[in-house]
Amino acid sequence: MNEHTLKQYDAELENIRARVLQMGGLVEQQIIQGMKGLGEGDLALLDHVIGEDTRVNAAEVALDEACSHIIARHQPAAVDLRMIMTVIKTITDLERIGDEAKKIAKMARKIHGGESGFTPRVELRHVAELAVAMLRQALDAFARLDVAAAADVVRQDKQVDAEFKGILRQIITFMMEDPRTISRGLEIVFIAKAIERIGDHAKNISEYVVYLVKGRDVRHIGLAGIEKEISTP
């Protein structure tokens, strides 16, 4: 590879890394705005979140194509190939996070757009903030190739799962005590589940970062296995 081609190749790799982070910023805003729309009953904001899904999908398709072109033109090896594989996997998870944010907005629209039903008062803001923080840290770990930060995201996923289970118990109690809350209660369960899934996707992205840096697929070895992996030079 001559110097000019090498510079172009490095620029292309840097470009796809930057675009992954842009896509991450887009889905992060979708979650934040979806939760804001839920809290404030802002139907216009919720419609905006739902509409943003097309932008997220387009970003995934464009990045997928860019990765395919780099593979076809430059036939990358070793760490560069791992970077491209990591990007392809990460954008799939980001697109799915966008889908979960869209679900939050759709359910919130049902809650605020329909007849005023009996809505169980359940605190979702904290678990949503946790999931957003996980996503932000996972993307930061990707940007800085920071395996310690990536492992920390995997650790935080247990907290999101525990909060989700607590929310579920609360809602079931409400529904048993007052059947009028069942319809709205189920909509809140769907929102809580979407938040929990966002945490799962952020965890996946962090595991890809460990794969990128260490060259080992750590998706099914658990937190202890990941911590052992990142501690070995």
Beta strands, then each sheet from edge to edge (+ up, - down):
end
